[in-house]
Amino acid sequence: MDLLVCPLCKGPLGHDHATHELVCAADRLAFPIRDGIAVMLESEARNLDAPPPGSTNAASPSADGNGAV
């Protein structure tokens, strides 16, 4: 784990056990860990300002909450 660095800035990564991601605080990116393998591609990284995968905080499609648009 100590050998892995951010592929963009070469800075240190933290391990978020809850979301199964390696996090670069400097670039505000989270790289997924899938099947025990870190996916260190910028195109696969999640911006830390976005909700984590599987989050239940998704916005409803309508303002009244009944599904009508």
LINFENNOR-V77764 format. One record per pair of residues at least 24 apart in sequence whose ideal C-beta (glycine too) atoms are under 10 Angstrom apart, sorted by the first residue. I is the first residue (numbers start at 1). J is the second residue. Records with the same first field share a line. If there is no record, write none. Layout:
I: J + J
This chain:
1: 38
4: 31 + 38 + 40
5: 40
6: 31 + 40 + 42 + 45
7: 31 + 38 + 40 + 41 + 42 + 45
8: 40 + 42 + 45
13: 38 + 40
16: 48 + 52
18: 52
19: 46 + 52 + 53 + 54 + 55
20: 52 + 53 + 54
21: 45 + 46 + 48 + 52 + 53
23: 48
24: 48
